[in-house]
Amino acid sequence: MSVASLVRRLGLAIMLSMGIAAAAHADFDEAVATYRAGNSTKAFSEFLALAEKGDRNAQVMAGNMYLEGTGVARDVNKAAQWFQKAATAGHSYAQYALGLLYMTGQGVPKDQAKGISWLDKAAQQGSIFADTTLGDAYANGIGVSVDQARGVGYFRNAAEQNYAPAQLKLASAFFLGRGVARDPVEAFKWAYLSALQLSAANSVVDSYGQSHEVPNLWIAGPSIFPTAGASNPTFTIFALSQRGAERMASQWGTLTN
C-alpha cells in the first residue's frame, strides 16, 4: 500500500468523526449534513465554496474529496493544493495528509524531508496518525536515518491516546526488542489493549475470533492476525483457537441455530 493511499483509506467518515465537523458556523454544518445525506456532489460544491472563503476545515474536506474522487473527479494535484492551504493555516489533519503526499510525490514533487517536516508539525499537535507514520518512518528508515528507539517513542505517543494500530506496533517492538528492551509482558499488555478496541467498525472478528456479521461463525488461524508474523505462529494459533473454543463453550446455550 502506498503512503498516500493511507490518507484515502482513512476516508471522509473518519475525518468527520475527528471533530472536523465541529465548525463554528451553520454553513459548514449544512455541508456536512448534505454529505451525510448521500449527496456528495452538492456537498462538494458547498465545501468548495467555504474553502475558497478561507475555511480550513472546508479546505480539508475539499482536499480529501478530490483525493477520494467523491462528488468530484479525482485530482491529486488539487487535493494537495487544498491540503497545503489548510496545513499552512495550522490544521493538523491537513499537515498529516500533505506530509504523506510529499513522501510519495503524489500531487507535489517528491520530497521526503519536507514530508517528514509536515508530519512532525502534525505530531506536535497530537495527531495519532502522524505519530504512527513517523514511528514507521524511523523504524524503517523512510525519509530519515533508522532510529528504532525514536520510532518507539512515536508509537507510544499514539498508543497512549488509545490508537489501536500504534498499540500493535508498540507491542511488536516490545516483543522483538526493537528500539526498546525486550519485554513480553509489556508486549502482551499493548496487544491486549489493542484487542479491546475490536468492533464491527474496524475488524472482521472480535478478540475471540467470532465474526461480527455472520452469526455463529468463528475463525481460528493466522487469517485473523492484524499483522504478519515475525516468527513461527503455530503456538499463537493454538492459543487463539483454544481461547475461541473456551468462549464458544461458555456461551453454548446462547448460540443461535
N, C-alpha and C positions, 0 to 999 in steps of 0.2 A: 504494500500500500504506500502510495506517495505521501510525502509530508503534507502537501496541500490538500490531499483528499481528507485529511483529518478534520479540516475546517468543515468540509461538506458533510462529513459523517456526523458531526455534531448536530447539524440540521437547525432549521428555524424554530422548531418546537422547543429545543433545549435553550436556544437564545432567549425565547420569550419567557422561559421558566427561570432564567438567571436574574430576573429583575429588570431586564431591558424594557419590559412593558410598563414599568412603573414611572413613566414620564409624567411631568407635572403639568400637562395640558391635555385638553379633551381631544384635539385633533389627532394626536398620536394614539390615544386610546381607541378612537374611532377606526384608525387604520388597522390596529391590532384586531379589533372586533371583525372587521371586514376580512382579514386574513383567516381568522379562526372560523369564520362562516364558510370558508372554502372558495371565496372569490379572490384568488391570488392575483389576477391581472389588475383588478381595481385596487387591491391593497398595494400593489407595487406602485401604481400611479400616485396613490396617497402618500406612501413613504417617500417617493422620489420628490414630490413637491415640498415636503417638510425638510428633506435632506438639502435641497437647493437653498433653503432658508437658513441653513446652518445647524439644524437639529442633529446632534451627533448620534443619538440613538437611531434616528431615522436613517442616517448615513450608514450605520452598521447594518440595518435591515436591508437597505438598498444594495449594499455590497454583497451581503450573503445571498440575496435573491438573484443577483447577477451571477454569483458563483454557482448557485444551485440550478439556475435556469428555471426558477419558479416565478411564474407570472410575467416573464420576460425572456427573450432569447439569452442563452448563456453567453457571458462575455467576461472572461477573467481579467482583461485589462481594465474594464470599467469597475469591476469588483475591487481591484487593487486601488484604483483612484479614490473610491469612496472610503475604503478602509484607511487609506493614507490620511484623508481629511479628518476622520474621527480619531485616528491614532494620534495625530498631531495635536488634537484638542484634548488628549489625555484619556481617551476611552480604552479601558484595559482589554476588552474583548477584541477591539479593532487592532490594538497593538499586537496581541497574540496572533490574530489572523494574518496581519501584514508580515509578521515575523516568519510565519510558515511559508508564505508566498515568496519571500526573499530567499528562504532556504533552498527552494527548488527552482526559482526563476520563472514562476508562472504569473504572468501579468506584470512583472517587473524584471529587470535584469538580475540574474542570479548573483547574490552577494551574501554568503553565509555569515560573514562578520556583522553585516547590517541586520541580518535576520536574528542573530543571537542578541544583538543590542535591543531590538524591539521586544523580543521575548523576555529579556531581562526587565525592561520597563514594565511589562505586564505583570511579571512575577513580583516586582516590588509593590504592586498594588494588590497583591494577594490572589492572582489568577492561578487556580489549581491546574488549569490546562497548560499554562506556560511553565509552571514549576515541573510538571511531569515531562513535558517536552524537553526542557533544559536538562532534567535528570538523564533522559535518554541520550541527549547530545554529549554530555560529559562522560557518561558511562561507555559510549561507543566511539567517541572522537569525531562527532559530526559537527564540523564548523569550528571546533575547538580541540585543544590537546586533550587526550584522555586523562580524566581525573575522577576516578570512581568514587572517591570519598566525597568530592563536591557533588557528584551526581546523587549520592545517597542523601545528602543534605536537602537537595531539591525534592527528591521523592518524599522525604519525611515532612517537608513543609506541606505538600499536598495531602499526604496520608493523614496528617493530624487535623486536616479540615474534612476528614471523612470521605475522601475521594477514593473509591474502590480500586481503580486501575493503579493508582500510585501505591496503595496499600499492598497490592500484589507484587509490584516491583520491589518494594521495600522488603517484603517477605522473602523474595528470591535473593536479594542482596545479603540478608542475614543468613539464609540457608547455605549459600555458596561462599560466604565470606568475601564478597567483592565490595571493596570500599569501606568495609566495616568488619570488626571481629566476628567470626562465625558464631552464631548463636541460634540453634534450632528452636529453642523455646520462644525467643523473640520472633523468629520466622513464623512459628505457628500462630502467635498472637496476631500478627498483622494479616496473615492469611485468613484467620478466623473472623477478624473484624471486617474484612472484605466480603467474606461469605455471608455475613449477617445482612448485607445490603441487597442480596439477590432478590429480585422481584420479576414479575412478568414484563416490566418495562425495560429491564436491562439484561435478562438472561432467559435461557430456554428451560432450565430446570432449577429447582431450589437446592439448598445445600445438602439435601438427602438424595438428589437425583430424580426427584419426581417432577414430571412435566407440569408447567403452569397451565397449558392449554388443553392437553388431552387427558381426560380422567383415567386414573389407574395406570398411566404409562410411567414406568420407572426405567431410567437409563443408567447402566453401570459400565464404566470403561473409560478409556482415555479421551473419547469423543467429547466428554463434558469438561475436560481441562480447559481453563481460560487461557493458558499459555502453553507453549511447547515444553516438554520435559527436558531437564538438563542431565538426567541420569535414568537408569532403568526404572520404569514406572510400575513394575509388577506389584510390589508391596503396597504402593499407593492405591492401585486399582483394587487389590484385595481389601484394603481398609475402607475405601469408599463403598465397595459392594456390600461389605458387612454392615456398614453404617446404614445404608439404604434398606437392607434386609431387616435389620432390627427395627427401623422406623416403620416399615411396612407391617411387620408382625404386631407392633404395638398398636397400630391403627386398623387392624384387620376387620374388626367389627363395624367400622365406619366406612369402609371402602364401598363404592357403588358398583352395581352389577353392569 
